[in-house]
Amino acid sequence: MPDQHTTAAVAPRDPLDAELEAYNRAFTELELPWHWDAATLRHLLSVAPDRDCVGAYVERNHAHLLRVYDKSFLRELVLSAKERHRA
């Protein structure tokens, strides 16, 4: 009788998945209407100076926020929340 408990092969997890999940949880926590997918994060990593994905994203997609908030403030706010969700 064939084994009914065969396991399907599990695809290896993309190393960026945990980082992406932490970013999106941070956005939710901060009530930011942002959601990044893997392609967005990869693009930001490729264009962001010093890997400042948040700063690059704000400059390109929400520049109006920079009239009210300093880019470094927004970056640190998101990164702080992101680190809580990575733990």
C-alpha positions as CSV (number, residue, x, y, z in Angstrom):
1,M,0.0,0.0,0.0
2,P,1.4,3.4,-0.9
3,D,2.4,5.8,1.8
4,Q,-0.4,8.3,2.3
5,H,1.8,10.7,4.2
6,T,4.2,11.7,1.5
7,T,5.5,15.2,1.8
8,A,5.7,17.6,-1.1
9,A,9.0,19.3,-1.7
10,V,9.1,22.7,-0.1
11,A,10.6,25.5,-2.2
12,P,13.4,27.3,-0.4
13,R,12.3,30.6,1.1
14,D,13.6,33.8,-0.5
15,P,16.0,35.4,2.0
16,L,14.1,38.7,1.5
17,D,10.8,37.3,2.6
18,A,11.4,38.0,6.3
19,E,12.6,41.5,5.6
20,L,9.6,42.1,3.3
21,E,7.2,40.8,5.9
22,A,8.8,43.0,8.6
23,Y,8.5,46.1,6.4
24,N,4.8,45.4,5.6
25,R,4.0,44.8,9.3
26,A,5.8,48.0,10.2
27,F,3.7,49.9,7.6
28,T,0.5,48.4,9.1
29,E,1.6,49.2,12.7
30,L,2.3,52.8,11.7
31,E,-1.0,53.0,9.8
32,L,0.8,53.8,6.5
33,P,-1.2,52.7,3.5
34,W,1.9,51.1,1.9
35,H,2.5,47.5,0.9
36,W,5.6,46.3,-0.8
37,D,5.9,43.2,-2.9
38,A,9.1,41.3,-3.5
39,A,9.7,43.1,-6.9
40,T,9.3,46.5,-5.2
41,L,11.8,45.7,-2.4
42,R,14.3,44.3,-4.9
43,H,13.9,47.4,-7.1
44,L,14.4,49.7,-4.0
45,L,17.5,47.8,-3.0
46,S,18.9,48.3,-6.4
47,V,18.3,52.0,-6.6
48,A,18.5,53.2,-2.9
49,P,21.7,54.8,-1.9
50,D,23.1,53.1,1.2
51,R,20.2,50.6,1.1
52,D,17.8,53.4,2.3
53,C,14.7,51.7,0.8
54,V,12.3,53.8,2.9
55,G,14.0,57.1,1.8
56,A,14.0,56.1,-1.9
57,Y,10.4,54.9,-1.7
58,V,9.2,58.1,-0.1
59,E,11.1,60.3,-2.6
60,R,9.7,58.4,-5.6
61,N,6.2,57.7,-4.4
62,H,5.2,60.0,-1.6
63,A,7.4,63.1,-2.0
64,H,4.6,65.2,-0.6
65,L,5.4,63.8,2.9
66,L,8.8,65.4,2.7
67,R,7.1,68.8,2.9
68,V,6.0,67.9,6.5
69,Y,8.5,65.2,7.7
70,D,12.2,64.9,7.4
71,K,13.3,61.8,5.3
72,S,15.5,60.6,8.1
73,F,12.6,60.8,10.6
74,L,10.4,58.7,8.4
75,R,13.2,56.2,7.7
76,E,14.0,55.8,11.4
77,L,10.3,55.5,12.3
78,V,9.8,52.7,9.8
79,L,13.1,50.9,10.5
80,S,12.4,51.0,14.3
81,A,9.0,49.3,13.7
82,K,10.5,46.9,11.2
83,E,13.1,45.7,13.7
84,R,10.4,45.0,16.3
85,H,8.7,42.7,13.8
86,R,11.9,40.9,12.8
87,A,12.5,39.9,16.4
